[in-house]
Amino acid sequence: MKRFYRSASARPSETGFEILLDDHPVKTPARQPLILPIEKLAEAVAQEWNSQGEKIDPRSMPLTGLANAAIDRVSPDPETFARSLSLYGESDLLCYRADNPAPLMARQSELWDPLLVWARRRFDVEFEIIHGIMHRPQPGETLKRLDQAVKTRAPFELAGLAPLVTIGGSLIVALALAEHQVDLDSAWTTISLDEVWQAEQWGEDAEAAKVLGARRQDFAAAHRFLTLL
């Protein structure tokens, strides 16, 4: 749609910081007030609105989209939403390894093993490492503890965590990012290893590179959303 406001701002409210377009409060798609829990996140959301040109482009407003999701999708039932994320622990990327060639196996171990070591220590869990693509279940106690680690988080945290989990296919990498155990570049290198390996072996496909770049952008936006909380 065309831009219909002069400027956006963040203003304290009774429950957080609301976003105003001129003097009018913004609503989410479900018609809820767009209220952020932290001032710096609210200011970043307002900046997204201020950065729009003559037309509003939702794709250029990822923080606003994640805030809308936190309010409209997560807050009504945080436990169910958290459960949808913790299920990724059953088939976490880091637990499924190549069975050949040796250089790829070595690179997976180099990048993925340290995060599993951290997760074992942090959550007091064990992991079943699978070579190949056949599914094998993780220990039940591991899944329970990972579920607990996710569902204790607030709705805005869950909204930011969700793209990290779904884009990367790894609950462990997402939790490590959320708890500042890895930086953004290291996390992306970890989850995009297989795609990078394929490009190294067979050459880069322009369309695949474009898709990977878009995923990287969304992954970075979700990480920024979390860092602003």
LINPE-V179116 format. One record per residue. D_LAST is the distance of its C-alpha to the last C-alpha in whole Angstrom. Layout:
<<D_LAST> <D_LAST>>
This chain:
<<29> <30> <28> <29> <27> <27> <23> <20> <18> <15> <17> <16> <17> <18> <15> <12> <12> <15> <16> <20> <22> <25> <25> <24> <21> <20> <20> <19> <22> <22> <23> <20> <18> <15> <13> <9> <8> <6> <9> <8> <6> <10> <12> <11> <12> <15> <16> <16> <19> <21> <21> <23> <27> <30> <28> <25> <24> <21> <21> <20> <17> <15> <11> <13> <15> <12> <11> <15> <15> <12> <14> <18> <18> <16> <16> <20> <20> <17> <20> <22> <19> <18> <21> <22> <19> <21> <24> <23> <24> <28> <28> <26> <27> <27> <30> <32> <34> <37> <40> <41> <42> <41> <39> <37> <37> <36> <33> <31> <32> <31> <28> <27> <29> <26> <23> <26> <27> <23> <23> <26> <25> <22> <23> <26> <27> <30> <30> <33> <34> <35> <38> <38> <37> <38> <36> <36> <34> <31> <32> <31> <30> <27> <26> <26> <24> <22> <21> <20> <18> <16> <17> <15> <12> <10> <11> <8> <8> <11> <11> <9> <12> <15> <16> <15> <18> <20> <20> <21> <23> <22> <19> <20> <19> <15> <15> <16> <13> <10> <12> <13> <17> <17> <16> <16> <20> <21> <19> <21> <24> <24> <24> <26> <29> <31> <31> <31> <34> <36> <36> <37> <40> <41> <40> <37> <37> <35> <34> <32> <31> <30> <28> <26> <25> <23> <22> <21> <19> <17> <16> <15> <13> <11> <10> <9> <7> <5> <6> <4> <0>>
